[in-house]
Amino acid sequence: MYSIATLHDFRRHLGLAETDTDADADLRQALENASHLIESLTQRRYCPALETRRLTVDAANPRELILPDDLLDLISIESDQGILSKDTLRRLPIRPDLPASVLILNDGGAFRGELSVTGIWGWHDRWTQAWRKSGDTLGDLELDPDATWITVDDVDGKNLDGISPRFQVGQLLRMESEYIRLISIDREGNRLGALRGVHGTEAVSHAAGTPIETYRVASAIRDLCLRYAELLINAAGLPEDEAPPALKRLRRLTA
């Protein structure tokens, strides 16, 4: 399951009662379809992913490395001559809250040959605030890499921002360096059904008490996903004049 907004968000958006769960499967599908539509039309991804990209320097403009996607966090960059220090690089735009689209060498030098760029790729307008503390931690036992249930203290409690429930189906979670997609909730057992090691990360062991963070998609994108999912549910399709105006401003221009 991949969706920009959560099932809880969508149910609340539609004004459904907590006990009215008969249509949940259809609601999930609408969220997935709306998410795919938004990302396809804007050529952007709104949930972060760890990837290594092999890039060839443009011989006509070797002083700038034009990135093929939005780069939220640069982890490493390596050339045929070795690893480049991140301190020697300047990113554009400069603001750390916004993804980079261009990398430049501080000394005015030129990039050469092929480069391997490892980082967190995706789009967010407030990246430094995107990961939020859930207010909960892994239970009393170590979590193995192949485990698909995560035991917590209270699945319905408030997070540190005062939002309840702190865990919602469809959320992207983070434990240390591992990304996890929440696909179901066992309220009686205070357990989270999870897809482990998603978005390019690796499923690893975590000690009891490891903090759990939740990813907050950019508000405007989440709200757009909910609106489009509602249109898909009600009209069995998105009107042709609905998508282009709202999404044109978000479309990635740098390729």
WODAFEN-V824810 format. One record per pair of residues at least 24 apart in sequence whose C-alpha atoms are under 10 Angstrom apart, sorted by sequence separation. I is the first residue (numbers start at 1). J is the second residue. If there is no record, write none. Layout:
i->I j->J
i->I j->J
//
This chain:
i->7 j->31
i->45 j->69
i->46 j->70
i->48 j->72
i->50 j->74
i->51 j->75
i->52 j->76
i->53 j->77
i->54 j->78
i->55 j->79
i->72 j->96
i->73 j->97
i->99 j->123
i->134 j->158
i->135 j->159
i->136 j->160
i->168 j->192
i->169 j->193
i->170 j->194
i->174 j->198
i->177 j->201
i->178 j->202
i->179 j->203
i->3 j->28
i->6 j->31
i->44 j->69
i->45 j->70
i->48 j->73
i->50 j->75
i->52 j->77
i->54 j->79
i->72 j->97
i->73 j->98
i->74 j->99
i->98 j->123
i->99 j->124
i->134 j->159
i->135 j->160
i->167 j->192
i->169 j->194
i->173 j->198
i->177 j->202
i->178 j->203
i->2 j->28
i->3 j->29
i->5 j->31
i->6 j->32
i->43 j->69
i->44 j->70
i->64 j->90
i->65 j->91
i->66 j->92
i->72 j->98
i->73 j->99
i->74 j->100
i->97 j->123
i->98 j->124
i->99 j->125
i->133 j->159
i->134 j->160
i->135 j->161
i->172 j->198
i->177 j->203
i->178 j->204
i->221 j->247
i->1 j->28
i->2 j->29
i->3 j->30
i->4 j->31
i->5 j->32
i->43 j->70
i->64 j->91
i->71 j->98
i->72 j->99
i->73 j->100
i->97 j->124
i->98 j->125
i->99 j->126
i->132 j->159
i->133 j->160
i->134 j->161
i->135 j->162
i->172 j->199
i->177 j->204
i->178 j->205
i->1 j->29
i->3 j->31
i->4 j->32
i->64 j->92
i->70 j->98
i->71 j->99
i->72 j->100
i->97 j->125
i->98 j->126
i->99 j->127
i->132 j->160
i->133 j->161
i->134 j->162
i->175 j->203
i->176 j->204
i->178 j->206
i->2 j->31
i->3 j->32
i->5 j->34
i->70 j->99
i->71 j->100
i->72 j->101
i->74 j->103
i->96 j->125
i->97 j->126
i->98 j->127
i->132 j->161
i->134 j->163
i->156 j->185
i->175 j->204
i->176 j->205
i->221 j->250
i->1 j->31
i->2 j->32
i->3 j->33
i->4 j->34
i->5 j->35
i->69 j->99
i->70 j->100
i->71 j->101
i->95 j->125
i->96 j->126
i->97 j->127
i->98 j->128
i->134 j->164
i->136 j->166
i->155 j->185
i->175 j->205
i->176 j->206
i->1 j->32
i->2 j->33
i->3 j->34
i->4 j->35
i->69 j->100
i->70 j->101
i->71 j->102
i->81 j->112
i->84 j->115
i->95 j->126
i->96 j->127
i->97 j->128
i->134 j->165
i->135 j->166
i->136 j->167
i->155 j->186
i->156 j->187
i->175 j->206
i->3 j->35
i->4 j->36
i->69 j->101
i->70 j->102
i->71 j->103
i->79 j->111
i->80 j->112
i->81 j->113
i->83 j->115
i->95 j->127
i->96 j->128
i->97 j->129
i->134 j->166
i->148 j->180
i->150 j->182
i->155 j->187
i->180 j->212
i->182 j->214
i->2 j->35
i->3 j->36
i->67 j->100
i->68 j->101
i->69 j->102
i->79 j->112
i->80 j->113
i->82 j->115
i->83 j->116
i->97 j->130
i->133 j->166
i->134 j->167
i->149 j->182
i->154 j->187
i->155 j->188
i->180 j->213
i->181 j->214
i->2 j->36
i->4 j->38
i->66 j->100
i->67 j->101
i->68 j->102
i->79 j->113
i->80 j->114
i->81 j->115
i->148 j->182
i->154 j->188
i->155 j->189
i->156 j->190
i->176 j->210
i->179 j->213
i->180 j->214
i->4 j->39
i->66 j->101
i->67 j->102
i->79 j->114
i->80 j->115
i->148 j->183
i->149 j->184
i->150 j->185
i->151 j->186
i->154 j->189
i->155 j->190
i->175 j->210
i->176 j->211
i->179 j->214
i->65 j->101
i->66 j->102
i->67 j->103
i->78 j->114
i->79 j->115
i->80 j->116
i->149 j->185
i->150 j->186
i->153 j->189
i->154 j->190
i->155 j->191
i->175 j->211
i->176 j->212
i->179 j->215
i->65 j->102
i->66 j->103
i->78 j->115
i->79 j->116
i->138 j->175
i->149 j->186
i->152 j->189
i->153 j->190
i->154 j->191
i->155 j->192
i->174 j->211
i->175 j->212
i->176 j->213
i->64 j->102
i->65 j->103
i->66 j->104
i->77 j->115
i->78 j->116
i->79 j->117
i->137 j->175
i->151 j->189
i->152 j->190
i->153 j->191
i->174 j->212
i->175 j->213
i->64 j->103
i->65 j->104
i->77 j->116
i->78 j->117
i->134 j->173
i->151 j->190
i->152 j->191
i->173 j->212
i->174 j->213
i->175 j->214
i->63 j->103
i->64 j->104
i->65 j->105
i->76 j->116
i->77 j->117
i->78 j->118
i->133 j->173
i->134 j->174
i->150 j->190
i->151 j->191
i->152 j->192
i->173 j->213
i->174 j->214
i->4 j->45
i->63 j->104
i->64 j->105
i->76 j->117
i->77 j->118
i->131 j->172
i->132 j->173
i->133 j->174
i->149 j->190
i->150 j->191
i->151 j->192
i->172 j->213
i->173 j->214
i->174 j->215
i->4 j->46
i->62 j->104
i->63 j->105
i->75 j->117
i->76 j->118
i->77 j->119
i->131 j->173
i->132 j->174
i->149 j->191
i->150 j->192
i->151 j->193
i->172 j->214
i->173 j->215
i->3 j->46
i->4 j->47
i->63 j->106
i->74 j->117
i->75 j->118
i->76 j->119
i->131 j->174
i->148 j->191
i->149 j->192
i->150 j->193
i->171 j->214
i->172 j->215
i->173 j->216
i->3 j->47
i->64 j->108
i->74 j->118
i->75 j->119
i->148 j->192
i->149 j->193
i->150 j->194
i->171 j->215
i->172 j->216
i->2 j->47
i->63 j->108
i->64 j->109
i->65 j->110
i->73 j->118
i->74 j->119
i->75 j->120
i->148 j->193
i->149 j->194
i->171 j->216
i->172 j->217
i->63 j->109
i->64 j->110
i->65 j->111
i->71 j->117
i->73 j->119
i->74 j->120
i->147 j->193
i->148 j->194
i->149 j->195
i->167 j->213
i->168 j->214
i->171 j->217
i->62 j->109
i->63 j->110
i->64 j->111
i->65 j->112
i->71 j->118
i->72 j->119
i->73 j->120
i->74 j->121
i->147 j->194
i->148 j->195
i->149 j->196
i->166 j->213
i->167 j->214
i->62 j->110
i->63 j->111
i->71 j->119
i->72 j->120
i->73 j->121
i->147 j->195
i->148 j->196
i->166 j->214
i->61 j->110
i->62 j->111
i->63 j->112
i->71 j->120
i->72 j->121
i->73 j->122
i->146 j->195
i->147 j->196
i->61 j->111
i->62 j->112
i->65 j->115
i->67 j->117
i->70 j->120
i->71 j->121
i->72 j->122
i->146 j->196
i->59 j->110
i->62 j->113
i->70 j->121
i->71 j->122
i->72 j->123
i->139 j->190
i->145 j->196
i->146 j->197
i->59 j->111
i->69 j->121
i->70 j->122
i->71 j->123
i->72 j->124
i->139 j->191
i->145 j->197
i->57 j->110
i->58 j->111
i->59 j->112
i->68 j->121
i->69 j->122
i->70 j->123
i->71 j->124
i->72 j->125
i->138 j->191
i->57 j->111
i->58 j->112
i->59 j->113
i->69 j->123
i->70 j->124
i->73 j->127
i->159 j->213
i->56 j->111
i->57 j->112
i->58 j->113
i->72 j->127
i->73 j->128
i->159 j->214
i->56 j->112
i->57 j->113
i->58 j->114
i->72 j->128
i->147 j->203
i->152 j->208
i->56 j->113
i->57 j->114
i->145 j->202
i->146 j->203
i->147 j->204
i->151 j->208
i->152 j->209
i->55 j->113
i->56 j->114
i->57 j->115
i->145 j->203
i->146 j->204
i->147 j->205
i->55 j->114
i->56 j->115
i->144 j->203
i->145 j->204
i->146 j->205
i->152 j->211
i->54 j->114
i->55 j->115
i->56 j->116
i->143 j->203
i->144 j->204
i->145 j->205
i->152 j->212
i->54 j->115
i->55 j->116
i->143 j->204
i->144 j->205
i->145 j->206
i->53 j->115
i->54 j->116
i->55 j->117
i->143 j->205
i->144 j->206
i->52 j->115
i->53 j->116
i->54 j->117
i->142 j->205
i->143 j->206
i->144 j->207
i->52 j->116
i->53 j->117
i->54 j->118
i->142 j->206
i->143 j->207
i->52 j->117
i->53 j->118
i->141 j->206
i->142 j->207
i->143 j->208
i->51 j->117
i->52 j->118
i->53 j->119
i->141 j->207
i->142 j->208
i->51 j->118
i->52 j->119
i->140 j->207
i->141 j->208
i->142 j->209
i->143 j->210
i->50 j->118
i->51 j->119
i->52 j->120
i->53 j->121
i->138 j->206
i->139 j->207
i->140 j->208
i->141 j->209
i->142 j->210
i->50 j->119
i->51 j->120
i->52 j->121
i->138 j->207
i->139 j->208
i->140 j->209
i->49 j->119
i->50 j->120
i->51 j->121
i->137 j->207
i->138 j->208
i->139 j->209
i->140 j->210
i->48 j->119
i->49 j->120
i->50 j->121
i->137 j->208
i->138 j->209
i->139 j->210
i->48 j->120
i->49 j->121
i->50 j->122
i->137 j->209
i->138 j->210
i->139 j->211
i->47 j->120
i->48 j->121
i->49 j->122
i->136 j->209
i->137 j->210
i->138 j->211
i->47 j->121
i->48 j->122
i->136 j->210
i->137 j->211
i->138 j->212
i->46 j->121
i->47 j->122
i->48 j->123
i->136 j->211
i->137 j->212
i->45 j->121
i->46 j->122
i->47 j->123
i->48 j->124
i->135 j->211
i->136 j->212
i->137 j->213
i->44 j->121
i->45 j->122
i->46 j->123
i->47 j->124
i->134 j->211
i->135 j->212
i->136 j->213
i->44 j->122
i->45 j->123
i->46 j->124
i->121 j->199
i->133 j->211
i->134 j->212
i->135 j->213
i->44 j->123
i->45 j->124
i->46 j->125
i->48 j->127
i->120 j->199
i->133 j->212
i->134 j->213
i->135 j->214
i->120 j->200
i->132 j->212
i->133 j->213
i->134 j->214
i->131 j->212
i->132 j->213
i->133 j->214
i->134 j->215
i->48 j->130
i->131 j->213
i->132 j->214
i->133 j->215
i->47 j->130
i->130 j->213
i->131 j->214
i->132 j->215
i->130 j->214
i->131 j->215
i->132 j->216
i->130 j->215
i->131 j->216
i->129 j->215
i->130 j->216
i->131 j->217
i->129 j->216
i->130 j->217
i->127 j->215
i->130 j->218
i->127 j->216
i->129 j->218
i->126 j->216
i->127 j->217
i->126 j->217
i->127 j->218
i->124 j->216
i->125 j->217
i->126 j->218
i->124 j->217
i->125 j->218
i->126 j->219
i->123 j->217
i->124 j->218
i->125 j->219
i->123 j->218
i->124 j->219
i->125 j->220
i->125 j->221
i->124 j->221
i->48 j->172
i->47 j->172
i->50 j->177
i->50 j->178
i->50 j->179
i->123 j->252
i->49 j->179
i->48 j->179
i->32 j->170
i->31 j->170
i->28 j->169
i->28 j->170
i->50 j->198
i->51 j->199
i->52 j->200
i->49 j->198
i->50 j->199
i->51 j->200
i->49 j->199
i->50 j->200
i->51 j->201
i->48 j->199
i->49 j->200
i->50 j->201
i->101 j->252
i->47 j->199
i->48 j->200
i->49 j->201
i->50 j->202
i->101 j->253
i->102 j->254
i->101 j->254
i->101 j->255
i->8 j->165
i->8 j->167
i->9 j->168
i->8 j->168
i->9 j->169
i->6 j->167
i->7 j->168
i->8 j->169
i->9 j->170
i->6 j->168
i->7 j->169
i->8 j->170
i->5 j->168
i->6 j->169
i->7 j->170
i->8 j->171
i->5 j->169
i->6 j->170
i->7 j->171
i->5 j->170
i->6 j->171
i->3 j->169
i->4 j->170
i->5 j->171
i->6 j->172
i->3 j->170
i->4 j->171
i->5 j->172
i->48 j->215
i->1 j->169
i->2 j->170
i->3 j->171
i->4 j->172
i->47 j->215
i->1 j->170
i->2 j->171
i->3 j->172
i->47 j->216
i->48 j->217
i->1 j->171
i->2 j->172
i->47 j->217
i->46 j->217
i->47 j->218
i->46 j->218
i->46 j->221
i->6 j->182
i->7 j->183
i->46 j->222
i->3 j->181
i->2 j->181
i->1 j->181
i->2 j->182
i->1 j->182
i->2 j->183
i->1 j->183
i->70 j->252
i->38 j->221
i->69 j->252
i->68 j->252
i->69 j->253
i->70 j->254
i->69 j->254
i->70 j->255
i->35 j->221
i->38 j->224
i->68 j->254
i->69 j->255
i->35 j->222
i->38 j->225
i->67 j->254
i->68 j->255
i->37 j->225
i->66 j->254
i->67 j->255
i->35 j->224
i->36 j->225
i->66 j->255
i->34 j->224
i->35 j->225
i->38 j->228
i->34 j->225
i->35 j->226
i->37 j->228
i->33 j->225
i->34 j->226
i->37 j->229
i->32 j->225
i->34 j->227
i->35 j->228
i->1 j->195
i->31 j->225
i->34 j->228
i->35 j->229
i->30 j->225
i->31 j->226
i->33 j->228
i->34 j->229
i->30 j->226
i->31 j->227
i->33 j->229
i->34 j->230
i->31 j->228
i->32 j->229
i->34 j->231
i->30 j->228
i->31 j->229
i->34 j->232
i->30 j->229
i->31 j->230
i->33 j->232
i->29 j->229
i->30 j->230
i->28 j->229
i->30 j->231
i->31 j->232
i->37 j->238
i->27 j->229
i->30 j->232
i->31 j->233
i->41 j->243
i->42 j->244
i->27 j->230
i->29 j->232
i->30 j->233
i->34 j->237
i->41 j->244
i->29 j->233
i->34 j->238
i->42 j->246
i->27 j->232
i->38 j->243
i->42 j->247
i->27 j->233
i->30 j->236
i->37 j->243
i->41 j->247
i->42 j->248
i->44 j->250
i->26 j->233
i->30 j->237
i->41 j->248
i->42 j->249
i->43 j->250
i->44 j->251
i->38 j->246
i->39 j->247
i->42 j->250
i->43 j->251
i->44 j->252
i->38 j->247
i->41 j->250
i->42 j->251
i->43 j->252
i->13 j->223
i->37 j->247
i->41 j->251
i->42 j->252
i->43 j->253
i->5 j->216
i->6 j->217
i->39 j->250
i->40 j->251
i->41 j->252
i->42 j->253
i->4 j->216
i->5 j->217
i->10 j->222
i->14 j->226
i->38 j->250
i->39 j->251
i->43 j->255
i->4 j->217
i->5 j->218
i->9 j->222
i->10 j->223
i->13 j->226
i->14 j->227
i->38 j->251
i->4 j->218
i->5 j->219
i->9 j->223
i->13 j->227
i->10 j->225
i->11 j->226
i->5 j->221
i->6 j->222
i->10 j->226
i->14 j->230
i->4 j->221
i->5 j->222
i->9 j->226
i->10 j->227
i->13 j->230
i->4 j->222
i->5 j->223
i->3 j->222
i->4 j->223
i->5 j->224
i->6 j->225
i->7 j->226
i->10 j->229
i->4 j->224
i->5 j->225
i->6 j->226
i->10 j->230
i->4 j->225
i->5 j->226
i->3 j->225
i->4 j->226
i->5 j->229
//
